[in-house]
């Protein structure tokens, strides 16, 4: 019984499970059916909504387009508003509010760029035409403003202002061009003093004005008015620079003008020209370069060209005088001013190269360098002329007293003065010689000049009829040469050998003078010819009284003649004069004392002894002290 009950139970469970599965299947089928219905309905709804979506999208796009159009219109309207504002400012002109005017020009230029880019608008062509016309008028007004502003602040610099900018050591004693011309400072000394001096270029245009001029120039260049900008700047500033130099005292002189000027006046003009060159380069041109660089900052095409155009006339005015001097007739006295001029050109060379840099200034740089080379060549040629002139000097005016000839003192002073220019001369010779040869060149030239002088002096010495005076003249002049060389820098250049050689020459001429001038009178004091066969109260010496008297008479006459003549001769060097007197005394006085001691007794005991023995040895010594004093 128990088993059947269990089977029924399982069967019932199975049936219940079957029914549940069937119900689940039914629900699933119903759900699928409902979902399918929803899909169909949604598809229908989407189909129904599509026209609405399309309309909504179209409306949205229309709104976006309207916004864009409104924005574009607003930009254009703003451009028109800005154009009207700019036009009002431009028509009013730049004079009252230059900065606002420049902003208006920039705005107008911006509008032109905008409408050029956006030519699709109906009114673009008309707007562009009007804007370009307005811009042209604006730039024209800018040109006038640039010219007016530049002119109003472009005034010649007064000489006093320029002198104040110089180092104190180079300022004239009185701040006027006339004083500077009358009392030019020594140019060579100036250079030495000015090597470390500080120059302060003057302010040519107030710093507050320069930015405005820069903006005006920039707008003119942007408008393509480069040439107009250059012309305005050149015509305004170049005249101001030239007027500044002319007020200072710079003259326009040609070669013919320079030839006609007397040397003393020309020498003064050269001294002031050297002074003016420093002022022009270190002050005026330096200040003008600064102005030019600031006004045309960022405008490289104009910077160098404007500076070149502005300074060209002034540079030409200065260099033309230097050229005229370099090309004028050469003469020895011009050598030192030529060296001064060469010095200043060398001194200013680095600054000229810096200030006048760039292609536009090439001609000016070359002109300055050309003058430097011409001055060097003329100075070198003048050296050669001087050497030749010394050797061939035909001055027939003999110095009657045998003293130092004017030519000797002139040449020696000339050579000594050259040594103040030693470094300059070496630099000058380097223009023509390479390396250390410039040193030997200077020594060689100096040696040749001294040799030429000596040759000329030997020729002049032959004018004297008295050979004793010939030797005295040569002794004086060569001694002067030796003494001058020993006391100057020439000694280092000519060397000790030259000095010693010429000292021996001086001694040789002194010995020759002594031999020639005193040989005859010393012959009177010798025993030669003193003996006589017929004695008339002679002594143990065998000399007759008559012969002794005759000797004393001849001696007195000859000594008095020598004293009278040679007291008029001159030995200007006191040491040499005393040396020569002593050399004569050392020979004459012992011989005279000996002669008196030996033969004086024959005369002293007779009548009129003083007539024959007129002088004691002390008298002769005193009278020798009057020799070579140049007494008339």
C-alpha positions as CSV (number, residue, x, y, z in Angstrom):
1,X,0.0,0.0,0.0
2,X,2.9,2.2,0.8
3,X,4.4,2.2,-2.7
4,X,1.3,3.2,-4.8
5,X,0.9,6.3,-2.6
6,X,4.4,7.4,-3.4
7,X,4.0,7.1,-7.1
8,X,0.8,9.2,-7.1
9,X,2.7,11.9,-5.3
10,X,5.4,12.0,-8.0
11,X,2.9,12.1,-10.7
12,X,1.1,15.0,-9.2
13,X,4.3,16.9,-8.8
14,X,5.2,16.3,-12.4
15,X,1.8,17.5,-13.6
16,X,2.1,20.7,-11.5
17,X,5.5,21.3,-13.0
18,X,4.1,20.8,-16.6
19,X,1.3,23.3,-15.9
20,X,3.8,25.8,-14.5
21,X,5.9,25.5,-17.6
22,X,3.0,26.0,-19.9
23,X,1.9,29.1,-18.0
24,X,5.4,30.5,-18.2
25,X,5.5,29.8,-21.9
26,X,2.2,31.5,-22.3
27,X,3.4,34.6,-20.4
28,X,6.6,34.7,-22.5
29,X,4.6,34.5,-25.7
30,X,2.3,37.2,-24.5
31,X,5.2,39.4,-23.5
32,X,6.9,38.9,-26.9
33,X,3.7,39.8,-28.6
34,X,3.3,43.0,-26.5
35,X,7.0,44.0,-27.2
36,X,6.5,43.4,-30.8
37,X,3.5,45.7,-30.7
38,X,5.6,48.4,-28.9
39,X,8.3,48.2,-31.6
40,X,5.7,48.7,-34.3
41,X,4.2,51.6,-32.4
42,X,7.6,53.3,-31.8
43,X,8.5,52.9,-35.5
44,X,5.2,54.5,-36.4
45,X,5.8,57.3,-33.9
46,X,9.3,57.9,-35.3
47,X,7.9,58.1,-38.7
48,X,5.3,60.6,-37.5
49,X,8.0,62.7,-35.6
50,X,10.5,63.0,-38.4
51,X,9.0,66.1,-40.2
52,X,9.0,67.8,-36.8
53,X,12.6,67.0,-36.2
54,X,13.6,68.2,-39.6
55,X,11.8,71.5,-39.0
56,X,13.4,71.9,-35.5
57,X,16.9,71.3,-37.0
58,X,16.2,73.8,-39.7
59,X,15.1,76.4,-37.2
60,X,18.2,75.8,-35.1
61,X,20.4,76.2,-38.1
62,X,18.6,79.4,-39.1
63,X,19.1,80.8,-35.6
64,X,22.8,79.9,-35.8
65,X,23.1,81.6,-39.1
66,X,21.2,84.6,-37.8
67,X,23.6,84.8,-34.9
68,X,26.6,84.6,-37.2
69,X,25.2,87.2,-39.5
70,X,24.4,89.5,-36.6
71,X,27.9,89.0,-35.2
72,X,29.5,89.7,-38.7
73,X,27.3,92.7,-39.1
74,X,28.3,93.9,-35.7
75,X,32.0,93.6,-36.6
76,X,31.4,95.5,-39.8
77,X,29.4,98.1,-38.0
78,X,32.2,98.4,-35.4
79,X,34.7,98.8,-38.3
80,X,32.5,101.6,-39.7
81,X,32.3,103.2,-36.3
82,X,36.0,103.0,-35.9
83,X,36.5,104.4,-39.4
84,X,34.3,107.3,-38.6
85,X,36.2,108.0,-35.3
86,X,39.5,107.6,-37.1
87,X,38.4,109.9,-39.9
88,X,37.3,112.6,-37.5
89,X,40.7,112.5,-35.8
90,X,42.6,112.5,-39.1
91,X,40.6,115.4,-40.5
92,X,41.3,117.3,-37.3
93,X,45.0,116.8,-37.9
94,X,48.0,115.6,-35.8
95,X,49.1,118.9,-34.3
96,X,46.9,119.0,-31.1
97,X,47.0,115.3,-30.3
98,X,49.8,113.5,-32.2
99,X,49.5,110.2,-30.2
100,X,45.7,110.0,-30.9
101,X,46.3,110.8,-34.5
102,X,48.8,108.0,-34.9
103,X,46.3,105.6,-33.2
104,X,43.7,106.7,-35.8
105,X,46.1,106.1,-38.6
106,X,46.9,102.7,-37.3
107,X,43.1,102.0,-37.0
108,X,42.5,103.1,-40.5
109,X,45.3,100.9,-41.7
110,X,43.8,98.0,-39.8
111,X,40.4,98.6,-41.4
112,X,42.0,98.6,-44.9
113,X,43.6,95.3,-44.1
114,X,40.2,94.0,-42.9
115,X,38.2,95.1,-46.0
116,X,40.9,93.9,-48.3
117,X,40.6,90.5,-46.8
118,X,36.8,90.5,-46.9
119,X,36.0,91.8,-50.3
120,X,32.8,89.8,-50.4
121,X,30.7,92.6,-48.9
122,X,28.9,94.8,-51.3
123,X,30.4,98.0,-49.9
124,X,33.9,96.7,-49.6
125,X,35.3,98.4,-52.7
126,X,33.8,101.8,-51.8
127,X,35.0,101.5,-48.2
128,X,38.5,100.6,-49.3
129,X,38.6,103.4,-51.8
130,X,37.5,105.9,-49.2
131,X,39.9,104.5,-46.6
132,X,42.9,104.5,-48.9
133,X,42.2,108.1,-49.9
134,X,41.9,109.1,-46.3
135,X,45.1,107.2,-45.4
136,X,46.9,109.1,-48.2
137,X,45.8,112.4,-46.7
138,X,46.7,111.2,-43.2
139,X,50.3,110.3,-44.3
140,X,50.6,113.6,-46.1
141,X,49.7,115.3,-42.8
142,X,52.2,113.1,-41.0
143,X,54.9,114.1,-43.4
144,X,54.1,117.8,-42.6
145,X,54.1,117.0,-38.9
146,X,57.4,115.1,-39.1
147,X,59.0,118.0,-41.0
148,X,57.5,120.6,-38.6
149,X,58.4,118.7,-35.4
150,X,61.9,117.9,-36.7
151,X,62.5,121.5,-37.8
152,X,61.3,123.1,-34.6
153,X,63.8,121.1,-32.6
154,X,66.6,121.3,-35.1
155,X,68.8,124.3,-34.2
156,X,72.5,124.8,-34.7
157,X,74.6,123.9,-31.6
158,X,76.2,127.0,-30.2
159,X,80.0,126.9,-30.0
160,X,79.9,127.5,-26.2
161,X,77.8,124.4,-25.8
162,X,80.2,122.3,-27.8
163,X,83.2,123.6,-25.8
164,X,81.4,122.6,-22.6
165,X,81.2,119.0,-23.9
166,X,85.0,118.9,-24.4
167,X,87.4,117.6,-21.8
168,X,88.6,120.5,-19.7
169,X,92.2,120.2,-21.1
170,X,91.0,120.8,-24.6
171,X,88.7,123.8,-23.9
172,X,89.8,127.2,-25.3
173,X,90.7,129.8,-22.7
174,X,87.7,131.8,-23.9
175,X,84.6,130.2,-25.3
176,X,84.5,131.9,-28.6
177,X,85.4,130.7,-32.1
178,X,87.6,133.8,-32.6
179,X,89.7,133.1,-29.6
180,X,90.1,129.4,-30.6
181,X,91.3,130.6,-34.0
182,X,93.8,133.1,-32.6
183,X,95.2,130.8,-29.9
184,X,95.0,127.2,-31.1
185,X,96.5,124.8,-28.7
186,X,99.4,122.6,-29.7
187,X,97.9,119.8,-31.7
188,X,100.5,117.2,-30.9
189,X,100.2,117.9,-27.1
190,X,96.4,117.9,-27.5
191,X,96.6,114.3,-28.8
192,X,98.7,113.1,-25.9
193,X,96.4,114.8,-23.4
194,X,93.2,113.6,-25.0
195,X,94.0,109.9,-25.3
196,X,92.1,109.1,-22.1
197,X,89.8,112.2,-22.1
198,X,86.1,111.8,-21.8
199,X,83.8,113.5,-24.4
200,X,80.1,114.0,-23.7
201,X,78.1,114.5,-27.0
202,X,75.5,117.2,-26.7
203,X,71.7,116.5,-26.7
204,X,70.6,117.6,-30.2
205,X,66.9,116.8,-29.9
206,X,65.0,116.5,-26.5
207,X,64.6,112.8,-25.5
208,X,60.8,113.2,-25.1
209,X,60.5,114.2,-28.8
210,X,62.4,111.3,-30.2
211,X,59.7,108.6,-29.7
212,X,57.1,110.8,-31.5
213,X,59.5,111.3,-34.4
214,X,60.2,107.6,-34.4
215,X,56.4,106.8,-34.6
216,X,56.0,109.3,-37.4
217,X,58.9,107.9,-39.4
218,X,57.6,104.3,-38.9
219,X,54.1,105.3,-40.2
220,X,55.6,107.0,-43.2
221,X,57.8,104.0,-44.0
222,X,54.8,101.6,-43.6
223,X,52.9,103.8,-46.1
224,X,55.8,103.4,-48.6
225,X,57.0,107.0,-48.2
226,X,60.6,106.0,-47.5
227,X,62.1,108.5,-49.9
228,X,60.0,111.4,-48.6
229,X,61.1,110.5,-45.0
230,X,64.8,110.5,-46.1
231,X,64.5,113.8,-48.0
232,X,62.8,115.6,-45.0
233,X,65.3,114.3,-42.5
234,X,68.3,115.0,-44.8
235,X,67.3,118.5,-45.8
236,X,66.5,119.5,-42.2
237,X,69.4,117.9,-40.2
238,X,72.2,118.3,-42.7
239,X,71.9,122.1,-42.8
240,X,71.8,122.3,-39.0
241,X,75.1,120.3,-38.8
242,X,76.8,122.5,-41.4
243,X,75.6,125.7,-39.6
244,X,76.9,124.3,-36.3
245,X,80.4,123.8,-37.8
246,X,80.3,127.2,-39.6
247,X,79.4,129.0,-36.3
248,X,82.3,127.2,-34.8
249,X,84.6,128.6,-37.4
250,X,84.9,125.9,-40.1
251,X,85.5,127.4,-43.5
252,X,85.0,126.0,-47.0
253,X,88.4,126.4,-48.6
254,X,89.7,125.0,-51.9
255,X,93.2,124.1,-52.9
256,X,93.6,127.5,-54.6
257,X,92.3,129.3,-51.5
258,X,94.9,127.4,-49.3
259,X,97.7,128.3,-51.7
260,X,97.0,132.0,-51.4
261,X,97.1,132.0,-47.6
262,X,100.3,133.2,-45.9
263,X,102.0,130.5,-43.9
264,X,101.6,132.0,-40.5
265,X,97.8,132.3,-41.1
266,X,97.6,128.8,-42.6
267,X,99.4,127.3,-39.6
268,X,96.7,128.8,-37.3
269,X,93.9,127.5,-39.5
270,X,95.4,124.0,-39.5
271,X,95.6,124.1,-35.7
272,X,91.9,125.0,-35.5
273,X,91.0,122.5,-38.1
274,X,92.5,119.7,-36.0
275,X,90.4,121.0,-33.0
276,X,87.3,121.2,-35.2
277,X,87.8,117.6,-36.4
278,X,87.7,116.3,-32.8
279,X,84.6,118.4,-32.1
280,X,82.9,117.2,-35.3
281,X,83.6,113.5,-34.9
282,X,83.5,113.0,-31.1
283,X,80.7,115.4,-30.4
284,X,78.5,116.5,-33.4
285,X,78.6,113.3,-35.5
286,X,78.4,111.1,-32.4
287,X,75.3,113.0,-31.2
288,X,73.7,112.9,-34.7
289,X,74.3,109.1,-34.9
290,X,72.5,108.7,-31.6
291,X,69.5,110.8,-32.8
292,X,69.4,108.9,-36.2
293,X,69.5,105.5,-34.5
294,X,66.7,106.4,-32.1
295,X,64.4,108.0,-34.7
296,X,64.9,105.1,-37.2
297,X,65.1,102.3,-34.7
298,X,63.9,99.1,-36.3
299,X,63.9,100.8,-39.8
300,X,67.3,99.4,-40.9
301,X,66.8,100.5,-44.5
302,X,66.9,104.2,-43.4
303,X,69.2,104.3,-40.4
304,X,72.6,104.3,-42.1
305,X,71.4,106.0,-45.3
306,X,69.9,109.0,-43.3
307,X,73.1,109.4,-41.3
308,X,75.2,109.3,-44.4
309,X,73.0,111.9,-46.2
310,X,72.9,114.2,-43.2
311,X,76.7,114.2,-42.5
312,X,78.0,114.0,-46.1
313,X,78.1,117.8,-46.5
314,X,79.8,118.5,-43.2
315,X,82.4,115.7,-43.7
316,X,83.2,117.0,-47.2
317,X,83.6,120.5,-45.8
318,X,86.1,119.3,-43.2
319,X,88.0,116.8,-45.4
320,X,88.3,119.2,-48.3
321,X,90.5,121.6,-46.2
322,X,92.7,118.6,-45.2
323,X,93.0,117.5,-48.9
324,X,93.8,121.1,-50.0
325,X,96.7,121.2,-47.4
326,X,97.9,117.8,-48.4
327,X,98.0,118.7,-52.1
328,X,99.4,122.2,-51.6
329,X,103.0,123.1,-52.3
330,X,105.4,121.2,-50.0
331,X,107.8,123.0,-47.7
332,X,109.9,121.9,-44.7
333,X,107.9,124.0,-42.2
334,X,104.7,122.2,-43.2
335,X,106.0,118.8,-42.1
336,X,104.9,119.2,-38.4
337,X,101.4,120.4,-39.2
338,X,101.1,117.6,-41.7
339,X,102.1,115.2,-38.9
340,X,99.6,116.9,-36.6
341,X,96.9,116.4,-39.2
342,X,98.0,112.8,-39.8
343,X,97.8,112.2,-36.0
344,X,94.3,113.5,-35.7
345,X,93.1,111.3,-38.6
346,X,94.7,108.3,-37.0
347,X,93.2,109.1,-33.6
348,X,89.7,109.5,-35.1
349,X,89.9,106.5,-37.4
350,X,88.3,103.9,-35.0
351,X,85.4,106.3,-34.3
352,X,84.9,107.2,-37.9
353,X,84.8,103.4,-38.7
354,X,82.2,102.9,-36.0
355,X,80.0,105.9,-36.6
356,X,80.0,105.6,-40.4
357,X,79.5,101.8,-40.5
358,X,77.3,100.2,-43.1
359,X,77.2,100.2,-46.9
360,X,75.5,103.7,-47.1
361,X,78.5,105.3,-45.4
362,X,81.2,103.5,-47.4
363,X,82.1,106.6,-49.4
364,X,82.6,108.7,-46.3
365,X,84.9,106.1,-44.7
366,X,86.9,105.8,-47.9
367,X,87.3,109.7,-48.1
368,X,88.6,109.8,-44.5
369,X,91.0,107.0,-45.1
370,X,92.1,108.5,-48.4
371,X,93.0,111.8,-46.6
372,X,95.0,109.9,-44.0
373,X,97.0,108.2,-46.7
374,X,97.5,111.4,-48.6
375,X,98.8,113.2,-45.5
376,X,101.2,110.3,-44.8
377,X,102.5,110.4,-48.4
378,X,102.9,114.2,-48.4
379,X,104.7,114.1,-45.0
380,X,107.1,111.3,-46.3
381,X,107.7,113.4,-49.5
382,X,108.4,116.5,-47.3
383,X,110.9,114.5,-45.4
384,X,112.7,113.8,-48.6
385,X,112.5,117.4,-49.7
386,X,114.0,118.5,-46.4
387,X,116.9,116.2,-46.7
388,X,117.6,117.5,-50.2
389,X,117.1,121.1,-49.1
390,X,119.6,120.8,-46.3
391,X,122.3,119.3,-48.5
392,X,121.7,121.9,-51.3
393,X,121.1,125.0,-49.1
394,X,122.9,127.7,-50.9
395,X,122.7,130.4,-48.3
396,X,125.7,132.7,-48.9
397,X,125.3,134.7,-45.7
398,X,128.4,133.5,-43.9
399,X,128.5,133.9,-40.1
400,X,131.5,136.3,-39.8
401,X,132.4,135.2,-36.3
402,X,132.5,131.4,-37.1
403,X,129.6,130.7,-34.7
404,X,126.8,128.1,-35.1
405,X,125.2,128.8,-38.5
406,X,121.4,129.4,-38.5
407,X,121.0,126.4,-40.8
408,X,122.6,124.2,-38.1
409,X,120.3,125.3,-35.3
410,X,117.3,125.2,-37.7
411,X,118.1,121.6,-38.8
412,X,118.9,120.4,-35.2
413,X,115.8,121.9,-33.8
414,X,113.9,120.4,-36.7
415,X,115.3,116.9,-35.9
416,X,114.7,117.3,-32.1
417,X,111.2,118.4,-32.7
418,X,110.7,115.3,-34.9
419,X,111.3,113.2,-31.9
420,X,108.2,114.5,-30.2
421,X,106.5,112.7,-33.1
422,X,108.5,109.5,-32.8
423,X,105.5,107.1,-32.4
424,X,103.6,109.0,-35.2
425,X,106.5,108.8,-37.5
426,X,106.9,105.0,-36.9
427,X,103.2,104.7,-37.6
428,X,103.6,106.8,-40.8
429,X,106.5,104.7,-42.0
430,X,104.4,101.6,-41.5
431,X,102.2,102.9,-44.2
432,X,105.1,102.2,-46.6
433,X,107.3,99.7,-44.7
434,X,106.4,96.5,-43.0
435,X,107.4,95.3,-39.5
436,X,110.4,96.6,-37.6
437,X,111.6,98.3,-40.8
438,X,109.7,101.4,-39.7
439,X,112.1,101.9,-36.8
440,X,115.2,101.6,-39.0
441,X,113.6,103.9,-41.5
442,X,113.3,106.7,-39.0
443,X,116.9,106.2,-37.9
444,X,118.1,106.1,-41.5
445,X,116.2,109.3,-42.4
446,X,117.6,111.1,-39.3
447,X,121.2,109.9,-40.1
448,X,120.8,111.2,-43.7
449,X,119.6,114.6,-42.6
450,X,122.6,115.0,-40.2
451,X,125.0,113.8,-43.0
452,X,123.4,116.3,-45.4
453,X,123.9,119.1,-42.9
454,X,127.5,118.2,-42.4
455,X,128.2,118.2,-46.1
456,X,126.5,121.6,-46.4
457,X,128.6,123.0,-43.5
458,X,131.8,121.8,-45.1
459,X,130.8,123.7,-48.2
460,X,130.0,126.9,-46.2
461,X,133.3,126.7,-44.3
462,X,135.2,127.2,-47.5
463,X,133.8,130.8,-47.7
464,X,136.3,131.8,-45.0
465,X,139.7,133.1,-46.2
466,X,141.3,132.3,-42.8
467,X,141.7,128.5,-42.5
468,X,141.8,128.9,-38.7
469,X,138.3,130.3,-38.8
470,X,137.2,127.5,-41.2
471,X,138.1,125.0,-38.5
472,X,136.6,127.1,-35.7
473,X,133.4,127.2,-37.7
474,X,133.3,123.5,-38.3
475,X,134.3,122.8,-34.7
476,X,131.4,125.0,-33.4
477,X,128.8,123.6,-35.7
478,X,129.6,119.9,-35.3
479,X,130.0,120.4,-31.5
480,X,126.5,121.9,-31.5
481,X,125.2,118.9,-33.4
482,X,126.8,116.4,-31.0
483,X,125.7,118.3,-27.8
484,X,122.1,118.5,-29.1
485,X,122.0,114.9,-30.0
486,X,123.4,113.8,-26.6
487,X,120.7,115.8,-24.9
488,X,117.8,114.5,-26.9
489,X,116.1,111.2,-27.9
490,X,118.1,111.3,-31.1
491,X,121.0,109.7,-29.2
492,X,119.1,106.4,-28.8
493,X,118.3,106.5,-32.5
494,X,121.7,107.6,-33.9
495,X,123.7,105.6,-31.3
496,X,126.8,106.1,-29.2
497,X,129.0,105.3,-32.1
498,X,127.7,108.4,-34.0
499,X,128.2,110.6,-31.0
500,X,131.8,109.4,-30.3
501,X,132.8,109.6,-34.0
502,X,131.6,113.2,-34.2
503,X,133.2,114.2,-30.9
504,X,136.5,113.1,-32.4
505,X,135.7,115.3,-35.4
506,X,135.2,118.3,-33.1
507,X,138.6,117.6,-31.4
508,X,140.3,117.3,-34.8
509,X,139.0,120.7,-35.9
510,X,140.0,122.2,-32.6
511,X,143.5,120.9,-33.0
512,X,143.6,122.1,-36.6
513,X,142.5,125.6,-35.5
514,X,145.2,125.7,-32.8
515,X,147.9,124.5,-35.2
516,X,147.0,126.9,-38.0
517,X,146.2,130.0,-35.8
518,X,149.1,129.8,-33.4
519,X,151.9,128.0,-35.3
520,X,153.3,131.3,-36.7
521,X,153.4,133.2,-33.4
522,X,154.8,130.2,-31.6
523,X,157.6,130.2,-34.1
524,X,158.7,133.6,-32.8
525,X,159.3,132.0,-29.3
526,X,161.7,129.3,-30.5
527,X,165.5,129.5,-30.5
528,X,165.6,128.8,-34.2
529,X,167.4,131.7,-35.9
530,X,168.3,133.5,-32.7
531,X,172.2,133.2,-33.0
532,X,174.1,136.0,-34.8
533,X,177.8,136.2,-35.9
534,X,178.2,139.8,-34.9
535,X,177.2,140.2,-31.3
536,X,176.2,143.6,-30.0
537,X,176.1,143.0,-26.3
538,X,174.9,139.5,-26.6
539,X,174.9,136.9,-23.9
540,X,176.0,133.3,-23.4
541,X,173.1,132.2,-25.6
542,X,174.7,133.8,-28.6
543,X,171.5,135.7,-29.6
544,X,171.9,139.3,-30.6
545,X,169.9,142.1,-29.0
546,X,168.6,143.2,-32.4
547,X,167.2,139.7,-33.2
548,X,165.6,139.4,-29.8
549,X,164.0,142.9,-30.2
550,X,162.8,141.9,-33.6
551,X,161.3,138.7,-32.2
552,X,159.5,140.6,-29.5
553,X,158.2,143.2,-32.0
554,X,156.9,140.4,-34.3
555,X,155.3,138.5,-31.4
556,X,153.5,141.7,-30.1
557,X,152.2,142.5,-33.5
558,X,151.0,139.0,-34.2
559,X,149.4,138.5,-30.8
560,X,147.6,141.9,-30.9
561,X,146.4,141.1,-34.4
562,X,145.2,137.6,-33.2
563,X,143.6,139.2,-30.1
564,X,141.8,141.9,-32.2
565,X,140.6,139.4,-34.8
566,X,139.8,136.4,-32.6
567,X,138.1,138.4,-29.9
568,X,135.4,138.9,-32.6
569,X,135.2,135.2,-33.3
570,X,132.7,133.3,-31.3
571,X,132.6,130.0,-29.5
572,X,129.1,130.0,-28.1
573,X,129.4,126.9,-25.9
574,X,131.1,128.1,-22.7
575,X,132.7,124.7,-21.9
576,X,134.2,124.4,-25.4
577,X,135.3,128.0,-25.3
578,X,137.2,127.6,-22.0
579,X,138.6,124.3,-23.2
580,X,140.0,125.9,-26.4
581,X,141.5,128.9,-24.5
582,X,143.1,126.5,-22.0
583,X,144.6,124.4,-24.9
584,X,146.1,127.6,-26.4
585,X,147.3,128.8,-23.0
586,X,149.0,125.5,-22.3
587,X,151.1,125.9,-25.4
588,X,151.6,129.7,-25.6
589,X,152.3,130.7,-22.0
590,X,155.1,128.2,-21.2
591,X,156.8,129.1,-24.5
592,X,156.5,132.8,-23.7
593,X,157.8,132.5,-20.2
594,X,160.7,130.4,-21.4
595,X,161.5,132.9,-24.1
596,X,161.4,135.9,-21.7
597,X,163.5,134.0,-19.2
598,X,166.1,133.2,-21.8
599,X,166.2,136.4,-23.9
600,X,164.4,139.0,-21.9
601,X,167.5,140.2,-20.1
602,X,168.9,141.5,-23.5
603,X,166.0,143.9,-23.8
604,X,165.2,144.7,-20.1
605,X,168.5,146.4,-19.6
606,X,168.2,148.6,-22.6
607,X,166.2,151.7,-23.4
608,X,162.3,151.4,-23.8
609,X,162.2,147.9,-22.6
610,X,158.4,148.1,-22.3
611,X,158.3,148.8,-26.0
612,X,159.4,145.2,-26.6
613,X,158.2,143.3,-23.6
614,X,154.7,144.7,-23.6
615,X,153.0,141.8,-21.9
616,X,153.6,139.6,-19.0
617,X,152.5,136.0,-19.1
618,X,149.6,137.0,-16.8
619,X,148.6,139.7,-19.3
620,X,148.5,137.2,-22.1
621,X,146.5,134.8,-20.0
622,X,144.0,137.6,-19.3
623,X,143.8,138.6,-22.9
624,X,143.3,135.0,-24.0
625,X,140.2,135.2,-21.8
626,X,138.8,137.7,-24.2
627,X,139.2,135.4,-27.2
628,X,136.0,133.9,-28.9
629,X,133.6,136.4,-27.1
630,X,132.3,137.8,-30.4
631,X,133.2,141.4,-29.4
632,X,133.0,143.9,-32.2
